Amino acid sequence: MTVRRCRPVSVGGLAAPALGALADSTSLRTALMPLIILPALGGLLLRGLREPAPERQSTPRLPAR
């Protein structure tokens, strides 16, 4: 039995051809604008998230005597 392993693909590797095509059809400045705007937008959206509550560890209760 042969196990096939998938190669990891990043978002940057998927977006690079699209950004290249956009730069070819418009200008480099227009193509690089999403690289400035999207991280800033993501940072603003993530500011509203809260840290997850720490997990509570339950202590085993001993039977009453």
N, C-alpha and C positions, 0 to 999 in steps of 0.2 A: 504494500500500500504506500503510495507516494503522497506526501503532505506538501501542499503548495503554500508558500509563504507570500503574503501580500507585501508590497513595498509601501512604506509610508509616503503619503502625499501631503504636502502642506498647502495651505491656502495661498501662500505666495507663489508656489509653483503652478497653481491653477490660474492665478490672476495675472501672472507676468505676460502671457501671450495676449490677453485682452488689453492690458495696459499698453503693450507695444503696438497693437493695432489702432488703439485710440490715439496714440502719439503720432503714428504714421498718417492718420486721417485728419487730425487737428494740429495741435502743437504739443510740445513737451510740457509746457506750463499747464495746459488743460489736463494732460494725462496724469501729472503728478499731484494735482489738486486733491483727488480722493485720498491720497496717501497722507495728506495733512488733515483733512476734514474727518475722515472715519475714525482715527484714534481719538481725536478730541471729542467726537460725538459719543464714542464708546466710554470714554472716561466720565463724561457727564451722566450718562445713563447708569453707570456702575456706582456712582456716588450715592444713589438712593438705596442701594442694597445694604442690609445689615449683616453683621458677622453671625454665623450660626451659633446657637446656644451650645455650650459645652455639654457633652453627654454626662448624665448623672449616673454614677455607679451605685447600684443598690448594694447594701450590706445585708448579708444573710441574717435573718432574725432567729435567735435561739428560742426554743419553746420555753414558756413560763413554768416555773416550778412551784 
